[in-house]
């Protein structure tokens, strides 16, 4: 996949079949759009193109008034798009100046003049341009003038719910891991570095790796205990993860800690990835470490069972 950062050095792409948007999460509905783009590129002897924005537009338009957390970092999005077989990725720096372009200007200056779009593929509810004024009907009106074809992809539904990045974020914030997984078409994951903790877990037989997530904008699911898979040095292990303030241990503060099953290596300062399988329970305060240990024994059995029955390998 060719990656273009910004528009200045892009040459027109032969028979470009283009879609555009933030594509946060690269979820099932996104994948339907990307599949359509790939299919049309083959039929038209052209190349598939995704145009996306960095940072997320809401972070620029409402810098002091948003609580947006993202399903994917840019690096994660790039990897997912490569897996989807997209040939060209254009990452456009999103600025206030760009947001002021009217939809007609956006079409002329970027979709037509910069990329040379032959076919534009959009989702059913996609909007673009200043104040999100550009709609499917708007695009249809200008497509003939500018010489590109237009394809619209209908909404994608799972369990009678239309899939969207917002609904996936809401599911994760509520601890509904299996719902988020269904909408994503894969298990949700976070990555980060292992940092030093207070090492209290090892005193009760459950040593944990404390994790610092790589991106401040990455969405962390709600507090609780989770069955997870842990990727360390390209190897996958089962595990159970606690997100929260560890109320049984006073003064510890909020943290992300994972107990990796059948693992005893020193991995301080190394990168690991956490793949969420299911939520086991909320955080609880126990009457001392012995009671906590008893609960962790139960949690481990539940985690092993959840991992065995995971929707996705």
C-alpha positions as CSV (number, residue, x, y, z in Angstrom):
1,X,0.0,0.0,0.0
2,X,1.3,3.4,-1.0
3,X,0.9,6.0,1.8
4,X,0.7,9.7,0.9
5,X,0.8,12.2,3.8
6,X,-0.7,15.4,2.6
7,X,-1.8,16.4,-0.9
8,X,1.2,18.4,-2.2
9,X,3.2,15.5,-3.8
10,X,0.3,13.4,-5.1
11,X,0.1,12.8,-8.8
12,X,-3.3,11.8,-10.3
13,X,-4.0,8.1,-10.0
14,X,-5.1,6.2,-13.1
15,X,-8.8,5.4,-12.9
16,X,-8.9,6.1,-9.2
17,X,-11.7,4.5,-7.3
18,X,-11.9,6.6,-4.1
19,X,-13.6,6.7,-0.7
20,X,-13.0,9.1,2.1
21,X,-13.7,9.5,5.8
22,X,-12.1,9.0,9.2
23,X,-12.7,5.2,9.1
24,X,-12.0,5.0,12.9
25,X,-12.0,1.3,13.8
26,X,-12.2,0.0,10.2
27,X,-15.3,-1.9,11.3
28,X,-17.7,-4.1,9.4
29,X,-19.6,-1.3,7.7
30,X,-16.2,0.2,6.6
31,X,-15.2,-3.1,5.2
32,X,-18.2,-3.3,3.0
33,X,-17.3,0.1,1.5
34,X,-13.7,-1.0,1.1
35,X,-14.7,-4.2,-0.6
36,X,-16.8,-2.2,-3.0
37,X,-13.9,0.1,-3.8
38,X,-11.6,-2.9,-4.5
39,X,-14.2,-4.5,-6.7
40,X,-14.7,-1.4,-8.8
41,X,-11.0,-0.7,-9.1
42,X,-10.6,-4.2,-10.6
43,X,-13.5,-3.8,-13.0
44,X,-12.3,-0.3,-14.1
45,X,-8.7,-1.3,-14.4
46,X,-7.8,1.3,-11.8
47,X,-6.5,1.6,-8.3
48,X,-8.3,1.7,-4.9
49,X,-7.8,4.9,-2.8
50,X,-8.8,5.8,0.7
51,X,-8.6,9.4,1.8
52,X,-8.6,10.0,5.5
53,X,-7.9,12.7,8.0
54,X,-5.4,13.2,10.8
55,X,-6.1,14.3,13.5
56,X,-9.8,13.4,13.8
57,X,-11.8,16.5,12.7
58,X,-13.6,16.8,16.0
59,X,-10.2,17.3,17.8
60,X,-9.6,20.3,15.6
61,X,-13.0,21.8,15.4
62,X,-13.7,21.4,19.2
63,X,-10.3,21.4,20.8
64,X,-11.6,22.4,24.3
65,X,-15.0,20.7,24.1
66,X,-14.7,17.1,23.2
67,X,-14.2,13.8,25.0
68,X,-13.5,11.8,21.9
69,X,-11.4,8.6,22.3
70,X,-10.5,6.7,19.2
71,X,-10.9,3.0,18.3
72,X,-7.7,3.1,16.2
73,X,-4.5,5.0,16.2
74,X,-3.2,6.0,12.8
75,X,-0.7,3.2,12.8
76,X,-3.4,0.7,13.7
77,X,-5.6,2.1,10.9
78,X,-2.8,1.7,8.4
79,X,-2.3,-1.9,9.3
80,X,-6.0,-2.7,9.1
81,X,-6.3,-1.0,5.7
82,X,-3.3,-2.9,4.4
83,X,-5.1,-6.1,5.4
84,X,-8.1,-5.0,3.5
85,X,-6.0,-4.7,0.3
86,X,-6.3,-0.9,-0.3
87,X,-3.6,0.2,-2.8
88,X,-3.4,3.9,-1.9
89,X,-3.9,5.7,1.4
90,X,-3.9,9.5,1.5
91,X,-3.6,11.0,5.0
92,X,-4.7,14.6,4.9
93,X,-3.8,16.9,7.8
94,X,-7.1,18.2,9.0
95,X,-7.0,22.0,9.7
96,X,-9.4,24.8,10.4
97,X,-8.7,26.1,6.9
98,X,-9.6,22.7,5.3
99,X,-12.9,22.7,7.3
100,X,-13.9,26.0,5.7
101,X,-13.9,24.5,2.2
102,X,-17.4,24.3,0.8
103,X,-18.4,20.9,-0.5
104,X,-18.1,22.1,-4.1
105,X,-14.6,23.5,-3.5
106,X,-13.6,20.2,-1.8
107,X,-14.9,18.2,-4.8
108,X,-13.1,20.4,-7.3
109,X,-9.8,21.0,-5.5
110,X,-9.2,17.6,-3.9
111,X,-11.4,14.9,-5.3
112,X,-11.1,16.0,-8.9
113,X,-7.9,18.1,-9.4
114,X,-5.6,16.4,-6.9
115,X,-6.6,12.7,-7.2
116,X,-8.3,12.5,-10.6
117,X,-11.2,10.4,-9.2
118,X,-13.0,8.2,-11.7
119,X,-15.5,6.7,-9.2
120,X,-16.3,8.0,-5.7
121,X,-17.8,5.5,-3.2
122,X,-19.5,6.8,-0.1
123,X,-21.5,5.4,2.8
124,X,-25.2,6.0,3.1
125,X,-24.9,8.8,5.7
126,X,-21.6,10.4,4.6
127,X,-21.3,14.2,4.7
128,X,-18.4,16.4,3.8
129,X,-17.4,20.0,3.3
130,X,-18.1,23.1,5.4
131,X,-20.9,22.4,8.0
132,X,-21.2,18.9,6.5
133,X,-23.3,20.4,3.7
134,X,-22.2,17.8,1.1
135,X,-24.7,14.9,0.8
136,X,-25.2,12.1,-1.7
137,X,-27.7,14.2,-3.6
138,X,-25.2,17.1,-3.6
139,X,-22.4,14.8,-4.9
140,X,-24.7,13.3,-7.5
141,X,-25.4,16.8,-8.9
142,X,-21.8,17.6,-9.3
143,X,-20.5,14.2,-10.4
144,X,-21.7,14.7,-14.0
145,X,-20.1,18.2,-14.1
146,X,-16.7,16.9,-12.9
147,X,-16.7,13.6,-14.8
148,X,-16.7,11.0,-12.0
149,X,-19.2,8.3,-11.3
150,X,-20.8,7.9,-7.9
151,X,-21.6,4.8,-5.9
152,X,-23.5,4.8,-2.5
153,X,-23.2,1.9,-0.1
154,X,-26.3,1.2,2.1
155,X,-26.1,1.0,5.9
156,X,-24.8,-2.2,7.4
157,X,-26.9,-3.8,10.2
158,X,-25.9,-6.4,12.9
159,X,-28.7,-7.5,15.2
160,X,-31.0,-4.9,13.7
161,X,-28.5,-2.1,14.7
162,X,-26.8,0.0,12.1
163,X,-23.0,-0.2,12.7
164,X,-21.1,3.0,13.4
165,X,-17.9,3.9,15.2
166,X,-19.9,5.8,17.8
167,X,-21.9,2.8,18.7
168,X,-18.8,0.7,19.1
169,X,-17.3,3.4,21.4
170,X,-20.5,3.4,23.4
171,X,-20.4,-0.4,23.7
172,X,-16.8,-0.4,24.9
173,X,-17.5,2.4,27.4
174,X,-20.3,0.2,28.8
175,X,-18.1,-2.9,29.0
176,X,-20.1,-4.6,26.2
177,X,-17.1,-6.3,24.7
178,X,-18.9,-9.0,22.6
179,X,-21.2,-6.3,21.1
180,X,-18.2,-4.2,20.1
181,X,-16.4,-7.3,18.7
182,X,-19.5,-8.2,16.5
183,X,-19.6,-4.7,15.1
184,X,-15.8,-4.5,14.5
185,X,-15.6,-8.0,13.0
186,X,-12.7,-8.7,15.4
187,X,-11.7,-8.3,19.0
188,X,-10.9,-4.8,20.2
189,X,-7.2,-4.2,21.2
190,X,-4.9,-1.7,22.8
191,X,-1.1,-1.6,22.8
192,X,1.4,-0.1,25.1
193,X,4.6,-0.5,27.2
194,X,5.1,-2.4,30.4
195,X,6.0,-0.2,33.3
196,X,7.0,-0.7,36.9
197,X,4.2,-1.2,39.4
198,X,4.0,-1.9,43.1
199,X,4.5,-5.7,42.5
200,X,1.8,-6.6,45.0
201,X,0.2,-9.2,42.7
202,X,3.1,-11.6,42.9
203,X,2.7,-11.8,46.7
204,X,-0.7,-13.6,46.2
205,X,0.3,-15.6,43.2
206,X,-1.0,-13.3,40.4
207,X,1.9,-11.1,39.2
208,X,0.7,-8.4,36.8
209,X,2.3,-6.4,34.0
210,X,1.4,-2.7,34.4
211,X,0.6,-1.1,31.0
212,X,1.0,2.4,29.7
213,X,-1.1,2.8,26.6
214,X,0.8,4.3,23.6
215,X,-1.8,7.0,22.6
216,X,-3.6,9.4,24.9
217,X,-6.5,9.4,22.4
218,X,-7.0,5.6,22.4
219,X,-10.2,4.4,23.9
220,X,-9.8,2.3,27.1
221,X,-12.9,0.2,28.0
222,X,-14.7,1.0,31.2
223,X,-13.3,-0.1,34.6
224,X,-13.6,-3.8,35.4
225,X,-12.0,-7.2,35.0
226,X,-11.6,-8.7,31.6
227,X,-10.7,-12.0,29.9
228,X,-8.0,-11.1,27.4
229,X,-5.4,-12.4,25.0
230,X,-1.9,-10.9,25.4
231,X,0.6,-10.6,22.6
232,X,4.2,-10.5,23.8
233,X,7.1,-10.8,21.3
234,X,4.7,-12.1,18.6
235,X,3.4,-14.9,20.9
236,X,-0.2,-15.0,22.2
237,X,-1.1,-15.9,25.8
238,X,-4.3,-16.0,27.7
239,X,-4.7,-13.5,30.6
240,X,-7.0,-11.5,32.8
241,X,-6.9,-7.7,32.9
242,X,-8.0,-5.2,35.5
243,X,-8.7,-1.6,34.6
244,X,-9.4,0.8,37.4
245,X,-8.4,1.9,40.9
246,X,-7.8,-1.4,42.6
247,X,-10.0,-0.5,45.6
248,X,-8.7,-3.4,47.7
249,X,-5.2,-1.9,47.7
250,X,-5.4,1.7,49.0
251,X,-3.4,4.4,47.3
252,X,-2.6,2.5,44.2
253,X,-4.4,4.8,41.8
254,X,-5.9,4.0,38.4
255,X,-4.0,1.5,36.3
256,X,-4.2,-1.1,33.6
257,X,-2.8,-4.4,34.9
258,X,-2.7,-7.8,33.2
259,X,-1.9,-11.2,34.6
260,X,-0.5,-13.3,31.8
261,X,-1.2,-17.0,32.2
262,X,1.7,-19.5,32.1
263,X,4.2,-16.6,31.7
264,X,7.1,-15.6,33.9
265,X,9.5,-13.5,31.8
266,X,10.7,-10.0,32.6
267,X,9.1,-7.7,30.1
268,X,9.6,-4.3,31.6
269,X,9.8,-1.6,29.0
270,X,8.7,-4.0,26.3
271,X,5.6,-3.4,24.1
272,X,2.6,-5.7,24.5
273,X,-0.9,-5.8,23.0
274,X,-4.1,-6.6,24.8
275,X,-6.9,-8.2,22.9
276,X,-10.3,-8.0,24.7
277,X,-12.4,-11.1,24.8
278,X,-15.1,-10.4,27.4
279,X,-15.8,-8.5,30.6
280,X,-15.9,-10.8,33.6
281,X,-17.1,-8.4,36.3
282,X,-16.9,-4.9,37.6
283,X,-14.3,-3.7,40.1
284,X,-15.0,-4.8,43.7
285,X,-13.4,-4.0,47.1
286,X,-12.5,-7.2,49.0
287,X,-11.9,-7.7,52.6
288,X,-8.1,-8.1,52.3
289,X,-5.7,-9.8,50.0
290,X,-6.8,-13.3,50.9
291,X,-10.3,-12.6,49.7
292,X,-8.9,-10.9,46.6
293,X,-6.8,-14.0,45.9
294,X,-9.9,-16.3,46.2
295,X,-11.8,-14.1,43.7
296,X,-8.8,-14.1,41.3
297,X,-8.8,-17.9,41.2
298,X,-12.5,-17.8,40.1
299,X,-11.7,-15.0,37.6
300,X,-9.0,-17.1,36.0
301,X,-11.3,-20.1,35.4
302,X,-13.9,-17.8,33.9
303,X,-11.2,-16.1,31.7
304,X,-9.9,-19.4,30.4
305,X,-13.5,-20.5,29.5
306,X,-14.2,-17.1,27.8
307,X,-11.0,-17.3,25.7
308,X,-11.8,-20.8,24.6
309,X,-15.3,-19.7,23.4
310,X,-14.1,-16.4,21.9
311,X,-15.9,-15.2,18.7
312,X,-12.6,-14.5,17.1
313,X,-9.2,-16.4,17.3
